[in-house]
Amino acid sequence: MPVLQRKAWEERGTQHAEEQGGTEHAELDMLRQVLAPLAAAYLPELNMEALAFVALGGLYGAALHIASSPDLAAARAEADAVLTTLITGLRPAASPAGNGGLDSGTRSRSG
């Protein structure tokens, strides 16, 4: 089954690339668009291409963790905690809004 899934994933990427005139998957382009304003505001020193590829890998990894777990709700909570920790760790000590980069709905590492 994994071989068929990989083949379908590659074919989907090839189809999208042909439609867009490029060589990559739709997820990467979408992720770049989402990350661009955040990276410009909070992570200007990071290479956008590297950030997009590493972020996509993390999201795929989280999805695989959830999909392979017998307890989907627990696995989703675990993946969410890891992603939140990683994202929080990327934020600078002081954000343009002056709140340390934390929104009201996000908790700090100590809380």
C-alpha positions as CSV (number, residue, x, y, z in Angstrom):
1,M,0.0,0.0,0.0
2,P,2.7,2.6,0.8
3,V,4.0,2.2,-2.8
4,L,0.6,3.0,-4.2
5,Q,0.3,6.0,-1.9
6,R,3.7,7.3,-2.9
7,K,2.8,6.8,-6.6
8,A,-0.5,8.7,-6.1
9,W,1.3,11.5,-4.2
10,E,3.9,11.8,-7.0
11,E,1.3,11.8,-9.7
12,R,-0.7,14.5,-7.9
13,G,2.5,16.6,-7.6
14,T,3.3,16.1,-11.2
15,Q,-0.2,17.0,-12.3
16,H,-0.1,20.2,-10.2
17,A,3.3,21.0,-11.5
18,E,2.2,20.7,-15.1
19,E,-0.9,22.9,-14.4
20,Q,1.2,25.5,-12.7
21,G,4.2,25.3,-15.0
22,G,6.5,24.2,-12.2
23,T,7.9,21.1,-10.5
24,E,6.4,21.1,-7.0
25,H,3.4,20.1,-5.0
26,A,0.5,22.4,-4.3
27,E,1.1,22.1,-0.5
28,L,4.5,23.8,-0.8
29,D,3.2,26.8,-2.7
30,M,0.3,27.2,-0.3
31,L,2.6,26.9,2.7
32,R,5.0,29.5,1.2
33,Q,2.1,31.9,0.9
34,V,1.0,31.4,4.5
35,L,4.5,31.6,5.9
36,A,5.7,34.6,3.8
37,P,4.1,37.4,5.9
38,L,4.9,35.6,9.2
39,A,8.6,35.0,8.2
40,A,8.9,38.6,7.0
41,A,7.6,39.9,10.4
42,Y,9.2,37.5,12.8
43,L,12.0,35.5,11.0
44,P,13.5,37.8,8.3
45,E,16.9,36.1,8.7
46,L,15.7,32.7,7.6
47,N,15.7,31.5,4.1
48,M,12.0,31.2,2.9
49,E,12.6,28.1,0.8
50,A,14.3,26.2,3.6
51,L,11.6,27.3,6.0
52,A,8.8,26.1,3.7
53,F,10.4,22.7,3.1
54,V,11.2,22.1,6.7
55,A,7.7,23.2,7.8
56,L,6.1,21.0,5.2
57,G,8.1,18.0,6.5
58,G,7.0,18.7,10.0
59,L,3.3,18.9,8.9
60,Y,3.7,15.6,7.0
61,G,5.4,14.0,10.0
62,A,2.6,15.1,12.3
63,A,0.0,13.7,9.8
64,L,1.8,10.4,9.7
65,H,2.0,10.2,13.5
66,I,-1.7,10.8,13.7
67,A,-2.7,8.4,10.9
68,S,-0.6,5.6,12.3
69,S,-1.9,5.9,15.9
70,P,-4.7,3.7,17.3
71,D,-5.8,6.7,19.3
72,L,-6.3,9.5,16.8
73,A,-7.4,12.1,19.4
74,A,-4.4,11.5,21.6
75,A,-2.0,11.5,18.6
76,R,-3.5,14.8,17.4
77,A,-3.1,16.4,20.8
78,E,0.5,15.1,20.9
79,A,1.3,16.4,17.4
80,D,-0.4,19.7,18.3
81,A,1.8,20.1,21.4
82,V,5.0,19.4,19.5
83,L,4.1,21.9,16.7
84,T,3.0,24.5,19.2
85,T,6.3,24.1,21.0
86,L,8.3,24.4,17.7
87,I,6.4,27.4,16.5
88,T,6.7,29.1,19.9
89,G,10.4,28.5,19.9
90,L,10.8,30.2,16.6
91,R,9.3,33.4,17.9
92,P,11.6,36.2,18.9
93,A,11.6,37.5,22.4
94,A,9.9,40.7,21.3
95,S,7.4,40.9,18.5
96,P,6.3,43.9,16.5
97,A,3.2,43.9,18.6
98,G,5.2,43.9,21.8
99,N,3.7,40.7,23.2
100,G,6.7,38.4,22.7
101,G,5.1,37.0,19.6
102,L,2.3,35.3,21.5
103,D,-1.3,35.7,20.6
104,S,-3.9,35.7,23.4
105,G,-4.9,32.1,22.4
106,T,-1.3,30.7,22.6
107,R,0.4,29.7,25.8
108,S,4.1,30.2,26.6
109,R,6.5,27.4,27.2
110,S,6.3,28.0,30.9
111,G,2.5,28.0,31.0
